[in-house]
Amino acid sequence: MSDKPIKISIILPVYSETNSLVDTVREINNVVPSEYLYEILIIVSPKSASESFDICKRLSLQYSFINWHTQQNNPGIGWAFREAFVKAKGTHILMMASDGETDPKAIPLMIKKSEETGCDIVIGNRWSRNGGFKRYNPVKFVLNYLFQSILKTIFIPTIDDYTYAYRLYKTEALKGSCWEETKHPFLLESLLKPIKRGFSVEQVAVKWSSRNSGKPKNTFFQNFAYIRTAIRVYLKNEGAK
């Protein structure tokens, strides 16, 4: 069981998202009880369109728990999350997307799992019986499954989804690691390194859907960089938590 109240810092990276960001924030406000929602940190790429900046400003005025910042190190979603980790003040940090690919309705399930088990990390698992994919490229689906199978063999066999960056962490699980990735492979590194350090992981079923709006920055061939990240983390001694 969790031994102290959960106060969540939710991190939303923004590149070209507009309406999907508004929808995501609205849904978070609707489904996450106020006693758990400490803050939302929106980290905006300096290359974002003016419309994205305008929406971030408007949201910060509309909701008292929202702070937004322009990403200082660029380019890369990894940099965005790394900068947000430093700014986050909650007992827990939630990584999710602002493009509609992470359903906010799963957040209460993650909170419940964290409270029931006292685990360090709760991950969203698309591969569980009640999870799934919607409008996912068939080739990517097969490659994703194969990559997950390899990671299960190398790291923890009971974890089914290593690459979906929809996770609730105790804040201390993200402290003390030497982050190296700055782009999309960081989404894998940010799970593997805490695992290597001995932090515990639980899973909840989630459904993934392709983005509602905005342009994806992760090209198909960039996904192969995840392999390099996995090998490097596996071979490196991360030290104990």
PyMOL commands that set and color helices and strands:
alter all, ss='L'
color gray80, all
select helices_A, chain A and resi 19-31+50-62+77-87+104-117+138-154+171-174+186-196+221-235
alter helices_A, ss='H'
color red, helices_A
select strands_A, chain A and resi 8-14+37-44+66-70+92-95+121-125+132-134+167-170+201-205+207-209
alter strands_A, ss='S'
color yellow, strands_A
deselect
rebuild
show_as cartoon
